[in-house]
Amino acid sequence: MSIRPPAPGWTVPPKQAGDGRALVLYVDVDDQSHELAGQRLRHAYRLLRAGGDREACELLRTYGDDLVAVLLDVDLPGSVLDGILLTRILRGKVPSAALPPFARQMPSINVPILLVTGDLGRYSEVELRKYGGDGLLPKPVDIAHVTLALTDWHLRRQR
């Protein structure tokens, strides 16, 4: 598995890291967005970084059972899959045969998928929920938005 070294402020933790922070995967091709999110979230979350769709699939296969959330940029320039299609794949809403080989037979995940965008006016949260997303967050990602979205997801699950 070829994973780039994490940007400053990011860690790639072992599955059993016992520091008490929850494991979150953040998928975004923009290094600056990764770095800002890392600075804002690292005290509460252990962050895995994926710089595109292929890395995201590799990390989801490896760490999927340990994640508490996936933060996924809606637009993934340079990737075959965008965030909406990757969300649909992770929710089991796309036939595997229609996918590129690296995205076939992905495990379904039962954690919140929070879609991230720098252009909130372009997407509706209701529309993104149809595709399996659990929330829409503005860039740059911050701790308050993530915490609120995760709390909302857990409350909805309890009902």
Residue pairs with C-beta under 8 A, 6 or more apart in sequence:
1 58
1 62
3 12
3 55
3 58
3 59
4 49
4 51
4 55
6 12
6 38
6 49
7 31
7 34
7 35
7 38
7 49
8 35
8 38
9 35
9 38
9 39
9 42
10 34
10 35
10 38
10 42
10 47
10 49
11 42
11 46
11 47
12 48
12 49
13 19
13 23
13 46
13 48
15 62
15 63
15 66
17 23
17 46
19 46
21 43
21 44
21 45
21 46
22 44
22 45
22 46
22 68
22 69
23 45
23 46
23 48
23 63
23 66
23 67
23 68
24 41
24 45
24 46
24 47
24 48
24 67
24 68
24 69
24 70
24 71
24 146
25 47
25 48
25 50
25 56
25 59
25 60
25 63
25 67
25 69
25 70
25 71
26 34
26 37
26 41
26 47
26 48
26 49
26 50
26 70
26 71
26 72
26 116
26 141
27 50
27 51
27 52
27 53
27 55
27 56
27 70
27 71
27 72
27 73
27 76
27 83
27 86
28 34
28 37
28 50
28 51
28 71
28 73
28 76
28 116
29 51
29 52
29 73
29 76
29 77
29 78
29 79
30 73
31 51
33 73
33 116
33 118
33 139
33 140
33 141
34 49
34 51
36 140
36 141
37 47
37 71
37 140
37 141
37 142
38 47
38 49
40 140
40 141
40 142
40 143
41 47
41 141
41 142
41 143
41 146
43 143
44 143
44 147
45 68
45 146
48 59
48 63
48 67
49 55
50 56
50 58
50 59
52 76
52 78
52 79
53 76
53 79
53 80
53 81
53 86
53 102
53 103
54 79
54 80
54 102
56 72
56 86
57 102
57 103
57 106
58 102
60 67
60 70
60 90
60 106
60 107
60 109
61 106
61 107
64 107
64 109
67 109
67 111
68 111
68 112
68 150
69 111
69 112
69 113
69 114
69 146
69 150
69 153
70 90
70 109
70 111
70 112
70 113
70 114
71 114
71 116
71 137
71 141
71 146
72 83
72 86
72 87
72 113
72 114
72 115
72 116
72 133
73 83
73 115
73 116
73 117
73 139
74 82
74 83
74 84
74 115
74 116
74 117
74 123
74 128
75 82
75 83
75 117
76 82
76 83
76 86
80 100
80 103
81 89
81 100
81 103
83 115
83 116
84 115
84 128
84 131
84 133
85 94
86 103
87 113
87 115
87 128
87 131
87 132
87 133
88 94
88 131
88 132
89 99
89 103
89 106
90 106
90 108
90 109
90 113
90 132
91 108
91 113
91 131
91 132
92 108
93 131
93 132
96 104
96 105
97 104
112 134
112 135
112 149
112 150
112 153
113 132
113 133
113 134
114 133
114 134
114 135
114 136
114 137
114 146
114 149
114 150
115 123
115 128
115 133
115 135
115 136
115 137
116 136
116 137
116 138
116 139
116 141
117 123
117 136
117 137
117 138
117 139
118 138
118 139
120 136
120 138
123 136
125 133
125 135
125 136
128 136
134 149
134 153
135 149
135 152
135 153
137 145
137 146
137 149
138 145
